[in-house]
Amino acid sequence: MKNPKVCNSCGAENPSYQLTCISCKSYLRERIVNLDLWDLLGLMLHSPSEAFRLIINAEHKNFIFFILLFVSIKFTINSAFLFLYTHTIDPALNNFFLNALILFFALSVLLFLFSFAAKFIYFYGGWAVRMRDTFSVLTYSFVPHIYALAFLFVIELIVFGGIIFSRNPSPFLFKSTLAYTLAAFEALIVLWSVLLSFIGLTALLKNKLNAIISGLIFNLLIILLLIFSSTYLFN
């Protein structure tokens, strides 16, 4: 086992998520039943490794549904922006919430399939990892997109109003300095989310190289999902 938790009482190796030793039944760590969302949001800012440790050890992975729902809304907005700057027409937004539900379903399926495949790949590589831990870690790595939805997108709406998804005039022509500044913050949000996926997978695998490889594959799949959604959802 490449990510063991060694029992202090008998020295036996246990899966890193184990609560009690499989050999002597001694407690290996504190029991965590539920997650506190506000504490986790704070930890994501100043101690993400500790936040992911709590997520992995928690018996109930709270708030997964709501995180995926709000992230799907933000991804739908990102897809509309991507459509705007890869096509010669404005995106059709009349089915926005239906598109968000489609993305919610697609994102959930992608996470499920990736976590399912990763479980077996990690197992044959010598890592003891639960599928639900991988799913939860990657879901919580999307938290920066919720910050962007709650704060950054609200600012964009206030500043640009009805032309936010328009090419005539483009926000970059209307208020170019502010538009490029906000675009830079959007890019930082993406990078922050990617970094959190690396940190979360490192907490899961106890191996930075494999965490980075897994994280790169996962985030590439997310990019492909956004490209696909921007191509087919807004025509």
C-alpha positions as CSV (number, residue, x, y, z in Angstrom):
1,M,0.0,0.0,0.0
2,K,1.4,3.4,-1.1
3,N,-0.7,5.6,1.0
4,P,-1.0,3.8,4.4
5,K,-2.0,5.0,7.8
6,V,0.2,3.2,10.3
7,C,-1.4,2.2,13.6
8,N,0.5,3.6,16.6
9,S,-0.6,0.7,18.8
10,C,0.3,-2.4,16.7
11,G,2.2,-0.9,13.7
12,A,-0.3,-2.4,11.1
13,E,-0.8,-0.6,7.8
14,N,-4.3,0.7,7.1
15,P,-5.9,2.5,4.2
16,S,-5.5,6.3,4.8
17,Y,-9.2,6.8,5.3
18,Q,-9.6,4.1,7.9
19,L,-11.1,5.1,11.3
20,T,-10.0,2.1,13.4
21,C,-7.1,-0.2,12.8
22,I,-8.1,-3.3,10.9
23,S,-5.8,-5.4,13.1
24,C,-6.2,-4.2,16.7
25,K,-9.3,-1.9,16.3
26,S,-7.5,1.1,17.9
27,Y,-8.7,4.5,16.7
28,L,-6.4,6.0,14.1
29,R,-7.9,9.4,13.9
30,E,-10.9,11.5,15.2
31,R,-14.3,10.6,13.8
32,I,-15.8,13.1,11.4
33,V,-19.5,12.6,10.7
34,N,-20.6,15.7,8.9
35,L,-18.9,18.5,7.1
36,D,-19.3,22.2,8.1
37,L,-19.6,24.2,4.9
38,W,-18.5,27.5,6.3
39,D,-15.5,26.1,8.1
40,L,-14.5,24.3,4.8
41,L,-14.9,27.5,2.8
42,G,-12.6,29.2,5.2
43,L,-10.1,26.4,5.2
44,M,-10.0,26.4,1.4
45,L,-8.6,29.9,1.6
46,H,-5.8,29.4,4.1
47,S,-5.4,25.7,4.6
48,P,-6.7,23.7,1.7
49,S,-4.8,20.5,2.6
50,E,-6.6,20.4,6.0
51,A,-9.9,21.1,4.2
52,F,-9.4,18.1,2.0
53,R,-8.3,15.9,4.9
54,L,-11.7,16.6,6.5
55,I,-13.5,15.9,3.3
56,I,-11.8,12.6,2.8
57,N,-12.4,11.5,6.4
58,A,-16.0,12.6,6.7
59,E,-18.6,9.9,6.8
60,H,-21.2,12.1,5.0
61,K,-20.0,14.2,2.1
62,N,-22.3,17.1,2.6
63,F,-23.3,19.8,0.1
64,I,-22.0,17.9,-3.0
65,F,-25.4,18.4,-4.8
66,F,-25.5,22.1,-4.1
67,I,-21.8,22.6,-5.1
68,L,-22.3,20.8,-8.4
69,L,-25.6,22.8,-9.1
70,F,-24.0,26.2,-8.6
71,V,-20.8,25.2,-10.4
72,S,-23.0,24.0,-13.3
73,I,-24.5,27.5,-13.5
74,K,-21.1,29.1,-13.5
75,F,-19.9,26.6,-16.2
76,T,-22.9,27.5,-18.3
77,I,-21.9,31.2,-18.0
78,N,-18.4,30.3,-19.0
79,S,-19.6,28.2,-21.9
80,A,-21.7,31.2,-23.1
81,F,-18.6,33.5,-22.9
82,L,-16.6,30.8,-24.8
83,F,-19.3,30.7,-27.5
84,L,-19.3,34.5,-27.8
85,Y,-15.6,34.6,-28.6
86,T,-15.4,31.6,-30.8
87,H,-18.4,32.4,-33.0
88,T,-19.6,35.3,-35.1
89,I,-23.0,35.5,-33.4
90,D,-24.2,36.1,-29.9
91,P,-25.1,33.0,-27.8
92,A,-28.8,32.1,-27.5
93,L,-29.6,32.4,-23.8
94,N,-33.4,31.6,-23.9
95,N,-32.7,28.0,-22.7
96,F,-30.1,29.1,-20.1
97,F,-31.5,27.1,-17.1
98,L,-32.1,24.0,-19.2
99,N,-28.5,24.2,-20.4
100,A,-27.4,24.5,-16.8
101,L,-29.3,21.3,-15.9
102,I,-27.8,19.6,-18.9
103,L,-24.3,20.6,-17.7
104,F,-25.2,19.6,-14.2
105,F,-26.0,16.1,-15.5
106,A,-22.9,15.9,-17.7
107,L,-20.6,17.2,-15.0
108,S,-22.0,14.6,-12.5
109,V,-21.6,11.8,-15.0
110,L,-18.0,12.9,-15.8
111,L,-17.1,13.0,-12.1
112,F,-18.7,9.6,-11.5
113,L,-16.9,7.9,-14.4
114,F,-13.6,9.5,-13.6
115,S,-13.8,8.5,-9.9
116,F,-14.9,5.0,-10.9
117,A,-12.0,4.6,-13.3
118,A,-9.5,6.2,-10.9
119,K,-10.5,3.7,-8.2
120,F,-9.4,0.8,-10.2
121,I,-6.3,2.5,-11.7
122,Y,-5.2,3.6,-8.2
123,F,-5.9,0.1,-6.8
124,Y,-3.7,-1.6,-9.4
125,G,-1.1,1.0,-8.7
126,G,-1.0,0.2,-5.0
127,W,-3.2,3.0,-3.6
128,A,-6.2,2.3,-1.4
129,V,-8.7,5.0,-2.4
130,R,-12.5,5.1,-2.1
131,M,-14.5,6.2,-5.2
132,R,-16.6,8.6,-3.1
133,D,-13.5,10.3,-1.7
134,T,-12.2,11.0,-5.2
135,F,-15.6,12.3,-6.3
136,S,-15.9,14.6,-3.2
137,V,-12.3,15.9,-3.5
138,L,-12.8,16.9,-7.1
139,T,-16.2,18.4,-6.4
140,Y,-14.9,20.6,-3.7
141,S,-12.0,21.7,-5.9
142,F,-14.7,23.6,-7.9
143,V,-15.4,25.9,-4.9
144,P,-13.6,28.9,-6.5
145,H,-16.1,28.9,-9.3
146,I,-18.9,29.4,-6.7
147,Y,-16.9,32.4,-5.3
148,A,-16.8,33.7,-8.9
149,L,-20.5,33.2,-9.4
150,A,-21.4,34.9,-6.2
151,F,-19.1,37.9,-6.5
152,L,-17.2,38.2,-9.8
153,F,-20.2,37.6,-12.1
154,V,-22.4,40.0,-10.1
155,I,-19.8,42.7,-10.6
156,E,-19.7,41.9,-14.3
157,L,-23.5,42.2,-14.5
158,I,-23.4,45.5,-12.7
159,V,-20.7,46.9,-14.9
160,F,-21.8,45.6,-18.3
161,G,-25.5,44.9,-17.9
162,G,-27.2,43.7,-21.1
163,I,-24.1,43.7,-23.2
164,I,-22.2,41.1,-21.1
165,F,-23.0,38.4,-23.7
166,S,-23.0,40.7,-26.7
167,R,-20.5,41.3,-29.6
168,N,-22.1,44.7,-30.5
169,P,-20.7,46.3,-28.5
170,S,-18.3,43.9,-26.8
171,P,-17.5,44.5,-23.1
172,F,-13.9,44.7,-24.2
173,L,-14.8,47.7,-26.4
174,F,-17.3,49.2,-23.9
175,K,-14.9,49.3,-20.9
176,S,-11.7,47.6,-22.1
177,T,-9.5,48.1,-19.0
178,L,-12.2,46.8,-16.6
179,A,-13.2,44.0,-19.0
180,Y,-9.6,42.7,-19.2
181,T,-9.1,43.1,-15.5
182,L,-12.2,41.0,-14.8
183,A,-11.1,38.4,-17.4
184,A,-7.8,38.1,-15.6
185,F,-9.6,37.4,-12.3
186,E,-11.7,34.8,-14.1
187,A,-8.5,33.1,-15.3
188,L,-7.1,33.2,-11.7
189,I,-10.3,31.5,-10.5
190,V,-9.7,28.7,-13.0
191,L,-6.1,28.3,-11.9
192,W,-7.1,28.3,-8.3
193,S,-9.6,25.5,-9.0
194,V,-6.9,23.5,-10.8
195,L,-4.5,24.0,-8.0
196,L,-7.1,22.8,-5.5
197,S,-7.6,19.6,-7.5
198,F,-3.9,18.9,-7.3
199,I,-3.9,19.6,-3.5
200,G,-7.0,17.4,-3.0
201,L,-5.6,14.5,-5.0
202,T,-2.3,14.8,-3.2
203,A,-4.1,14.5,0.2
204,L,-5.9,11.4,-1.2
205,L,-2.9,9.7,-2.8
206,K,0.0,11.0,-0.7
207,N,2.0,11.3,-4.0
208,K,2.4,14.6,-5.7
209,L,3.4,13.3,-9.1
210,N,0.4,11.0,-9.5
211,A,-1.9,13.7,-8.1
212,I,-0.7,16.2,-10.7
213,I,-1.1,13.6,-13.5
214,S,-4.6,12.7,-12.4
215,G,-5.5,16.4,-11.9
216,L,-4.3,17.3,-15.4
217,I,-6.3,14.5,-17.0
218,F,-9.4,15.6,-15.0
219,N,-9.1,19.3,-15.8
220,L,-8.5,18.5,-19.5
221,L,-11.8,16.6,-19.4
222,I,-13.5,19.6,-17.9
223,I,-12.1,21.8,-20.6
224,L,-13.4,19.4,-23.3
225,L,-16.8,19.5,-21.5
226,L,-16.9,23.3,-21.7
227,I,-15.9,23.3,-25.3
228,F,-18.5,20.8,-26.2
229,S,-21.2,22.7,-24.2
230,S,-20.3,26.0,-25.8
231,T,-20.5,24.4,-29.3
232,Y,-23.9,22.7,-28.9
233,L,-25.9,24.4,-26.2
234,F,-26.0,28.1,-27.4
235,N,-26.8,27.9,-31.2
